[in-house]
Amino acid sequence: MAFLTRTTVAMLLAAAPHAVLAQDYAPTPPIAPQDMINYCIYGGLIYSVGSQLCVVRGGPPLYCDQPAAQGATAPRPRASWTTSQPPATINCANDPIGGAMRR
C-alpha cells in the first residue's frame, strides 16, 4: 500500500510543473499606462497611430486613428480603430491571414 501511495504522489508532483507552465499570463506592456491613450490595441497587441490591419478578407482595413485635441489645454482623445480614413493603403481582398474562411 505504501508503494501505491508513493507512486500516486510522485505522479501528481510530476504533473504539477506542466500545469503551472500552461497557465496564461499577461505581461506588462512596454508603454507607460498614462501613454496608452496614444495607441490602439487589437488581439492583445499594441499598435501605433497610423497602423492598418486586415481583420476580414475582402473587408475594409482597420486604421488606428487619434483625433486632434479640441483646444490648447484639452487632453488628446484616446486612439481608436476606424475604417473611414485615410484611404486604405493595404488591400484585404487576398489577405491569407484575415479572419475570413478559405474556400
Legacy VTK file of the C-alpha trace (Angstrom):
# vtk DataFile Version 3.0
C-alpha trace
ASCII
DATASET POLYDATA
POINTS 103 float
0.000 0.000 0.000
2.852 2.426 0.739
4.257 1.823 -2.749
0.933 2.794 -4.329
0.730 5.974 -2.235
4.301 6.983 -3.114
3.670 6.298 -6.789
0.493 8.398 -6.778
2.241 11.300 -5.021
5.179 11.097 -7.444
2.822 11.189 -10.440
0.975 14.224 -9.067
4.212 16.084 -8.393
5.478 15.273 -11.888
2.290 16.679 -13.437
2.238 19.884 -11.351
5.007 21.844 -13.170
3.284 21.284 -16.514
0.020 22.680 -15.190
1.776 25.816 -13.937
3.531 26.401 -17.266
0.276 26.057 -19.200
-1.443 28.989 -17.474
-1.910 32.216 -19.423
-0.287 35.363 -18.121
-0.399 38.930 -19.308
2.991 40.630 -19.259
3.003 44.338 -18.529
3.036 46.436 -21.707
6.292 48.224 -22.557
4.380 51.520 -22.596
3.545 53.561 -19.516
-0.163 53.370 -18.538
-0.675 57.117 -18.974
0.666 56.883 -22.561
-1.652 54.025 -23.606
-4.240 56.549 -24.881
-1.854 57.153 -27.807
-2.045 53.513 -29.016
-4.670 51.060 -30.323
-4.987 47.507 -29.018
-6.191 44.525 -31.053
-5.924 40.895 -30.038
-3.762 41.762 -27.060
-1.168 43.516 -29.252
-0.313 47.227 -29.201
-0.411 49.236 -32.455
0.733 52.826 -33.010
-1.374 55.557 -34.620
-1.349 55.088 -38.395
-1.213 51.282 -38.282
-3.537 49.359 -40.592
-4.825 45.842 -40.032
-6.871 43.340 -42.084
-9.482 41.559 -39.970
-11.831 40.113 -42.612
-10.768 39.109 -46.108
-12.412 41.451 -48.598
-13.467 43.905 -45.906
-12.063 47.341 -45.209
-8.835 47.502 -43.208
-8.891 48.880 -39.692
-6.906 52.077 -39.231
-5.572 53.276 -35.853
-6.507 56.960 -35.633
-6.256 59.596 -32.909
-8.206 62.834 -33.361
-6.534 66.151 -32.581
-7.221 67.857 -29.260
-10.186 70.282 -29.282
-8.277 73.106 -27.624
-4.843 74.175 -26.467
-5.406 72.896 -22.930
-7.736 69.988 -23.749
-6.341 66.492 -23.378
-5.872 64.474 -26.529
-8.650 61.901 -27.183
-7.902 58.194 -26.988
-6.677 56.486 -30.170
-9.208 54.058 -31.646
-9.785 51.802 -34.645
-11.729 53.203 -37.598
-12.488 52.126 -41.171
-13.181 55.557 -42.626
-9.789 57.211 -43.044
-7.244 57.568 -44.525
-7.648 55.978 -47.933
-6.527 52.418 -47.386
-3.036 51.602 -48.490
-3.460 47.876 -47.938
-5.803 45.509 -49.767
-7.579 42.937 -47.604
-9.068 41.053 -50.583
-6.289 38.464 -50.739
-5.034 38.584 -47.177
-4.111 34.981 -46.230
-4.149 35.778 -42.511
-7.538 37.525 -42.424
-10.466 36.271 -40.404
-12.434 35.023 -43.422
-12.631 31.303 -44.063
-10.854 29.872 -47.107
-12.969 28.102 -49.710
LINES 1 104
103 0 1 2 3 4 5 6 7 8 9 10 11 12 13 14 15 16 17 18 19 20 21 22 23 24 25 26 27 28 29 30 31 32 33 34 35 36 37 38 39 40 41 42 43 44 45 46 47 48 49 50 51 52 53 54 55 56 57 58 59 60 61 62 63 64 65 66 67 68 69 70 71 72 73 74 75 76 77 78 79 80 81 82 83 84 85 86 87 88 89 90 91 92 93 94 95 96 97 98 99 100 101 102
